[in-house]
Amino acid sequence: MKRIRTFLTITAGTIFATLSTSSVALAEEAASGAGASAGVLGVAAGLAIGIAALGCGLGQGRAVAAAMESIGRNPASADRIQTPMIIGLALIEALAIYALVIAFTIAGKI
């Protein structure tokens, strides 16, 4: 548990440092008309889909692990567990698709 907390702390610190310095790195003159906000919108689109994919992947992994553990404990209930698990996985995947649509919308404003 301590390793996970350390990993999340380092990851959050890296993301914060990247986002806090990106405006300085992208502060160039608006020669093409898009301005410095184009880089920030690109970073936002990338973060939107990356964080959504991470969250959905973790959620799907936990859901499948719980379902497989339940089926392993009681194999006769596999039919009653499998259908709700697949529906749940489809709903979790829909969240990732919504994030992809939002990322494309943000990227379209560049």
N, C-alpha and C positions, 0 to 999 in steps of 0.2 A: 504494500500500500504506500510505503514511503517512497519507493522508486517511481510510482505513478505520479504522486504529488510533486516530486522533484521534476519529473519530465514535464508536467503541465505548467509548473512555475517557469521553467526555462523557456518553454514554447510561448507562453503568454508574454514573457519579457521580450523575447525576440520579435514577436508580432508588434508589440507596443513600440519598440525601438525602430522597427521598419516603418511603421505608419507615422511616427512622429518626425522622422527625418525625410520622408518621401516628398513633402511639400517643398523643402529646401532644395532637394535634388531636381525637382521638376519645375523650379521657378525660373523658366526661361521666357523670353519674349514670345508673344503670340504672332509668329510669322505666318503660320498657316491658317490662322483664324480660330483654331480650336482652343488655344490657350493652355495654361498649365493644368486646367481642370481635366484635360483629356487623360493625362497620366494617372490622376487620382481616381477617375472613373474606371480606368483599366484595372487598377489595383483593387478597387471595390468589387468589380465584376469577378475577378479571380478569387478574391476572398469569399465572395458569396457562394460560389459553386464549390470551393474547396472545403469550407466549413460545413456546408450542407452534406457533401459527400462523406466527410468524416463522421458526422453525427448519424447519418442514415446507415452507414456501414456498421457502426458500433451498435445501433439499435437492431439492425437485422441479425447481426451475430448473436446478440443476447437473446433475441426471440427464437432463433433456430436452436440455440443451445438449450434453452428451457424446454422447447418442444421435444427435442431429442432425448433429453433427460426424462421427461414425462413418459415418452413412449418406451424408453428403456426400463423404467420401473413397472409399467403396465402395458405390455404389448397389445393387449386386447382393445385398448382405447385409442389405437393409432388412427382409426377413421375419424373419431370425434375430435382429435387434436390437429390432424393434418389440414383440414379445410379452414378452420379459423386462423391457423398459422399462415397459410398461403394468402388469405384475405388481408391479414395484418401486414405481411411483407409487401403486398401490392400497395397498401396505403402508405407505408414507409417510403416505398420507391416513388410514389406520387409526390411526396415532399421534396425529394431530390429533383424531380422534374420541374416542380414549381420554382425551385432555386435556379435551375438552369434557365428557365424562361426569364426570371428576374435578371440574371446575369446577362443574357442576350439583350434585354431591354436597356440595362445600364450601358452595355457596350455599344448599343445603337446610338446613344447620345454623344458618342465621341466624335 
